[in-house]
């Protein structure tokens, strides 16, 4: 149910003149695939993510998830933003279970899953803490646990680690890989960082400057599970150089 099919998608914002953000996007993302969208600022990466989330409508084309057109946001597609967007007056536990409670689920329906997801992201000892008591990386862990507790089969991640320092960012990348390896959601991950894209993804789609198009697609043929050592291999550096040439050429 998490297969994503995008065909001939265009997105144009009204104006004088109109702004063409996306042009003729074609993507076919298999269930459980980890995809990275990579490209310069303003190329439409986040716009494409918003279309999959159904935060805004297509101008033209088709976009389906699990064979069904996306017409409204839904818990099947969980979104993790650059800022965790937590309720500051709620504890970690209360933030994580907010979605199921808002849907009218009883504690018996969500309690066990919420506890599992909090444990999975390493926050079992912080369930009663408020967001202000947590580091930036820990707040993002809460955001990930919240989406997973909803049971989302698709994770849409918009530069979720972009505001973190380098060491915390690497730790979060490794955490995300461990979560993905265990649960196998379909992931679309937006990033500016070539190393991050190659380290995380099965497939990297490099987008052109506006209007955003899929300029090239790279299958990341690196064994899983991955650790930081893979970033020093000749295969990794060859793919990185290829992407750099593509981006600088445009």
C-alpha positions as CSV (number, residue, x, y, z in Angstrom):
1,X,0.0,0.0,0.0
2,X,3.0,2.3,0.1
3,X,3.9,2.3,-3.6
4,X,4.2,5.9,-4.9
5,X,3.7,6.6,-8.6
6,X,4.2,10.1,-9.9
7,X,3.6,10.8,-13.6
8,X,3.9,14.0,-15.7
9,X,3.5,16.2,-12.6
10,X,3.7,19.9,-13.0
11,X,3.4,22.6,-10.3
12,X,2.9,26.3,-11.2
13,X,2.2,29.1,-8.8
14,X,0.1,32.0,-10.0
15,X,1.7,35.3,-10.4
16,X,2.8,37.9,-13.0
17,X,4.5,36.0,-14.5
18,X,3.5,32.6,-13.1
19,X,6.3,30.6,-11.3
20,X,6.9,27.1,-12.7
21,X,8.2,25.2,-9.7
22,X,8.1,21.6,-11.1
23,X,8.1,20.4,-14.7
24,X,7.3,16.9,-16.0
25,X,8.2,14.9,-12.8
26,X,8.2,11.1,-13.3
27,X,8.9,8.9,-10.3
28,X,8.1,5.3,-9.4
29,X,9.0,4.5,-5.7
30,X,8.6,0.9,-4.6
31,X,7.2,-0.1,-1.2
32,X,10.0,0.1,1.4
33,X,12.3,2.0,-0.9
34,X,14.5,4.8,0.6
35,X,14.6,7.7,-1.8
36,X,16.6,10.9,-1.5
37,X,15.7,14.1,-3.4
38,X,18.8,16.2,-3.9
39,X,19.4,19.5,-5.6
40,X,20.0,23.2,-5.2
41,X,17.9,25.6,-3.1
42,X,14.7,26.5,-4.9
43,X,14.6,23.5,-7.2
44,X,11.3,22.2,-5.9
45,X,12.3,19.4,-3.6
46,X,10.1,20.5,-0.8
47,X,7.3,21.4,-3.2
48,X,7.4,17.8,-4.5
49,X,7.3,16.5,-0.9
50,X,4.3,18.7,-0.2
51,X,2.4,17.4,-3.2
52,X,2.9,13.8,-2.0
53,X,1.7,14.9,1.5
54,X,-1.2,16.6,-0.2
55,X,-0.5,19.9,1.5
56,X,-1.1,21.6,-1.9
57,X,-2.6,20.4,-5.2
58,X,-0.9,19.4,-8.4
59,X,-1.2,21.8,-11.4
60,X,-1.4,18.7,-13.6
61,X,-0.3,15.1,-13.8
62,X,-1.1,12.1,-11.6
63,X,0.2,11.2,-8.1
64,X,-1.0,8.0,-6.4
65,X,0.0,6.2,-3.2
66,X,-1.0,2.6,-3.0
67,X,-2.8,3.0,-6.2
68,X,-5.1,5.7,-4.9
69,X,-4.9,9.4,-5.9
70,X,-3.8,11.6,-3.0
71,X,-6.5,14.1,-2.3
72,X,-5.9,15.2,1.3
73,X,-3.3,14.8,4.1
74,X,-3.6,11.5,5.9
75,X,-1.9,9.3,8.6
76,X,-0.6,7.0,5.9
77,X,1.9,9.7,4.9
78,X,3.8,11.0,8.0
79,X,5.8,14.2,7.6
80,X,9.0,15.0,9.6
81,X,10.0,18.7,9.1
82,X,13.3,20.4,9.7
83,X,11.9,21.6,13.0
84,X,10.2,18.9,15.1
85,X,7.1,21.1,15.6
86,X,6.3,19.6,19.0
87,X,3.7,21.0,21.4
88,X,5.9,22.7,24.0
89,X,3.5,22.2,26.9
90,X,3.2,18.4,26.3
91,X,5.6,15.7,27.4
92,X,7.4,13.4,25.1
93,X,4.8,10.7,25.7
94,X,1.9,13.2,25.1
95,X,3.4,14.5,21.9
96,X,3.9,11.0,20.6
97,X,0.4,9.8,21.3
98,X,-1.3,13.1,20.3
99,X,-2.2,11.8,16.8
100,X,-3.9,8.6,17.8
101,X,-5.8,10.4,20.6
102,X,-6.9,13.0,18.1
103,X,-8.2,10.2,15.9
104,X,-10.3,9.0,18.8
105,X,-8.3,5.8,19.4
106,X,-8.4,4.3,22.9
107,X,-5.2,3.9,24.9
108,X,-5.4,0.1,24.3
109,X,-5.1,0.8,20.6
110,X,-2.0,3.0,20.7
111,X,-0.2,2.5,24.0
112,X,1.9,-0.6,23.1
113,X,2.9,0.8,19.7
114,X,3.8,4.2,21.2
115,X,6.0,2.6,23.8
116,X,7.8,0.5,21.1
117,X,8.4,3.5,18.9
118,X,9.8,5.6,21.8
119,X,12.1,2.7,22.7
120,X,13.1,2.4,19.1
121,X,14.3,6.0,18.9
122,X,16.1,5.7,22.3
123,X,13.8,7.9,24.4
124,X,12.4,5.5,27.0
125,X,14.0,7.4,29.8
126,X,12.6,10.7,28.6
127,X,8.9,10.0,28.3
128,X,8.0,12.6,30.9
129,X,10.3,15.3,29.7
130,X,9.1,18.5,28.0
131,X,10.6,19.5,24.6
132,X,12.5,22.4,26.2
133,X,14.4,19.8,28.3
134,X,15.6,18.0,25.2
135,X,18.4,18.6,22.7
136,X,17.6,19.3,19.0
137,X,18.4,15.7,18.0
138,X,16.2,14.3,20.8
139,X,13.3,16.5,19.7
140,X,13.7,15.2,16.2
141,X,13.6,11.6,17.6
142,X,10.2,12.6,19.2
143,X,9.0,13.8,15.8
144,X,10.0,10.5,14.2
145,X,8.4,8.4,17.0
146,X,5.2,10.4,16.6
147,X,4.9,9.7,12.9
148,X,5.7,6.0,13.4
149,X,3.1,5.7,16.2
150,X,0.5,6.8,13.7
151,X,1.4,3.7,11.7
152,X,2.5,5.8,8.6
153,X,3.8,3.5,5.9
154,X,5.3,6.5,4.0
155,X,7.7,8.9,5.7
156,X,8.2,12.3,4.1
157,X,11.2,13.9,5.5
158,X,12.1,17.6,4.7
159,X,15.7,18.2,5.7
160,X,15.0,16.8,9.2
161,X,18.6,17.0,10.3
162,X,19.6,20.2,8.5
163,X,19.6,22.3,11.7
164,X,21.8,19.9,13.7
165,X,25.5,20.0,14.3
166,X,27.6,17.5,12.3
167,X,28.1,14.9,15.1
168,X,24.4,14.9,16.1
169,X,23.4,14.8,12.4
170,X,25.5,11.6,11.8
171,X,24.0,10.1,14.9
172,X,20.5,10.8,13.6
173,X,21.3,9.4,10.2
174,X,22.4,6.2,11.8
175,X,19.3,6.1,14.0
176,X,17.1,6.6,10.9
177,X,18.8,3.8,9.1
178,X,18.2,1.5,12.1
179,X,14.5,2.4,12.2
180,X,14.1,2.0,8.5
181,X,15.9,-1.4,8.5
182,X,13.5,-2.6,11.2
183,X,10.2,-1.2,9.9
184,X,10.9,-0.7,6.2
185,X,8.6,2.3,5.5
186,X,8.8,4.0,2.2
187,X,10.9,7.1,2.7
188,X,11.2,10.3,0.6
189,X,14.1,12.3,2.1
190,X,14.8,15.9,1.0
191,X,18.4,17.1,1.5
192,X,21.1,19.5,0.1
193,X,23.8,17.2,1.4
194,X,25.3,14.7,-1.1
195,X,27.0,12.6,1.5
196,X,23.7,12.3,3.5
197,X,21.8,11.3,0.4
198,X,24.2,8.6,-0.6
199,X,24.7,7.3,3.0
200,X,20.9,6.9,3.6
201,X,19.2,6.1,0.3
202,X,18.6,3.2,-2.1
203,X,18.0,5.8,-4.9
204,X,19.1,9.4,-5.3
205,X,17.1,11.6,-7.6
206,X,19.1,14.8,-8.5
207,X,16.9,17.7,-9.5
208,X,17.7,20.6,-11.7
209,X,17.3,24.3,-10.9
210,X,13.8,25.7,-11.3
211,X,11.7,24.6,-12.9
212,X,12.6,21.4,-11.0
213,X,13.0,18.3,-13.1
214,X,14.6,14.9,-12.4
215,X,18.0,15.5,-13.9
216,X,19.6,12.2,-13.2
217,X,18.9,9.1,-11.0
218,X,21.6,7.1,-9.2
219,X,21.0,3.7,-7.7
220,X,23.2,3.5,-4.6
221,X,24.8,0.1,-4.8
222,X,26.2,0.0,-1.3
223,X,25.6,-3.0,1.0
224,X,23.3,-2.7,3.9
225,X,23.4,-2.3,6.9
226,X,25.6,0.8,6.4
227,X,28.0,2.6,8.8
228,X,30.1,5.7,8.5
229,X,33.0,3.6,7.0
230,X,31.1,3.4,3.7
231,X,31.6,7.1,3.1
232,X,35.3,6.5,2.6
233,X,35.0,3.8,-0.1
234,X,35.9,4.4,-3.8
235,X,32.3,3.5,-4.8
236,X,30.9,6.2,-2.5
237,X,33.3,8.8,-3.7
238,X,32.7,8.0,-7.4
239,X,29.0,8.5,-7.0
240,X,29.6,11.7,-5.1
241,X,31.8,13.1,-7.8
242,X,29.2,12.2,-10.5
243,X,26.5,14.1,-8.6
244,X,28.8,17.1,-8.1
245,X,29.4,17.3,-11.8
246,X,25.7,17.1,-12.5
247,X,24.8,19.8,-10.0
248,X,27.7,22.1,-11.0
249,X,26.8,21.6,-14.7
250,X,23.5,23.2,-14.1
